[in-house]
């Protein structure tokens, strides 16, 4: 059975969720067949994408959502 994969143009993963592996902001939410929720950053999702696509119940992939986490660090301007 293959997972249902949703690619939303809007952000639906809560901003506070972090990759379960490394702790950076999550952009992929995976629901397992046992109804556990796993969060991944783009890098760690890519490492496991093939396996998850065949074993997960649902995958919400928001890697293409622009500005999902706010401005990139290089764009942050500190007030003086």
C-alpha positions in Angstrom: 0.0 0.0 0.0 1.3 3.4 -0.9 1.0 6.5 1.2 -1.4 9.4 0.4 0.9 12.3 -0.4 -0.4 15.8 -0.1 1.6 18.8 -1.5 -0.2 21.9 -0.2 0.5 25.4 -1.5 -0.2 26.7 2.0 1.5 25.9 5.2 -0.5 23.5 7.4 2.3 22.1 9.7 2.4 24.2 12.9 5.4 26.5 13.0 6.7 25.1 16.2 7.1 21.6 14.9 10.7 20.4 14.5 12.4 17.5 12.6 12.4 14.5 14.9 15.9 13.7 13.8 17.8 17.0 13.9 15.5 19.6 15.4 15.4 22.1 12.5 11.9 23.4 11.5 9.8 20.6 9.9 8.4 20.8 6.4 7.1 17.2 6.1 4.6 15.5 8.4 4.2 11.7 8.1 1.4 9.7 9.6 2.3 6.1 10.2 -0.1 3.2 9.8 -0.2 3.1 13.6 -1.3 6.7 13.6 1.9 8.2 15.0 3.0 11.5 13.6 6.6 12.0 12.5 8.1 15.3 11.4 11.1 15.7 9.0 13.2 18.5 7.6 13.7 18.3 3.8 17.1 16.6 4.1 16.0 13.8 6.4 12.7 13.3 4.5 14.7 12.9 1.3 16.9 10.2 3.0 13.8 8.1 3.8 11.3 9.2 1.1 11.1 6.0 -0.8 10.6 3.8 2.2 8.0 6.2 3.7 6.1 6.4 0.5 5.5 2.7 0.7 5.0 2.3 4.4 3.3 5.5 5.7 -0.5 6.1 5.8 -0.2 9.8 4.8 2.5 12.3 4.0 2.1 16.1 4.0 5.0 17.6 2.0 5.4 21.3 2.3 9.0 21.6 1.1 7.9 23.8 -1.8 6.0 26.3 0.3 7.7 29.6 -0.1 8.8 31.4 3.1 7.5 28.5 5.2 9.8 29.5 8.1 10.0 33.2 7.6 13.1 35.0 6.2 16.3 33.2 5.6 19.0 33.9 8.2 20.9 36.1 5.7 17.8 38.3 5.3 17.3 39.0 9.0 17.8 42.6 9.9 18.5 43.5 13.5 17.2 46.8 14.8 19.8 49.1 16.3 
